[in-house]
Amino acid sequence: MGNLTTFSLVFLGVSICMNTVRLWFCSVNNVKVQSLSSFTSTVIGTAVRIPCEVLKQRLQAGLYHNVGEAIVATYQQDGLRGFFRGTGVTLCREVPFYVAGMGIYEEAKKVNSGNRLNLYFNFSKLLPK
């Protein structure tokens, strides 16, 4: 569930950020807009996912018996910061991946924009005549 949330936020965030950056900074080139948008949406998506990951890992390690116990114990031991343990390392891994990946994705859409039909599988070939 955490990964679905993250990926949804990243893709939605990229679109929202790209439109916002273009409104504020009309003269910024497309690569910079894509990079800034990917960076921002990745940080937001990761911030949402990290607490789920922290709790999941603590449960998998057998530190707690259920989610409720993990939430209460994590908050009592470390406060709110405990839910975001490891965020810096995760961002160091994910930000370059998403910035590069979203840039490649956007460029691939441009390259193939006039040739959309070739992207989809032609199911009519599978049907009997």
Secondary structure, 3 states (H helix, E strand, C coil): CHHHHHHHHHHHHHHHHHHHHHHHCCCCCHHHHHHHHHHHHHHHHHHHHHHHHHHHHHHHCCCCCCHHHHHHHHHHHHHHHHHHCCHHHHHHHHHHHHHHHHHHHHHHHHHCHHHHHHHCCCHHHCCCC
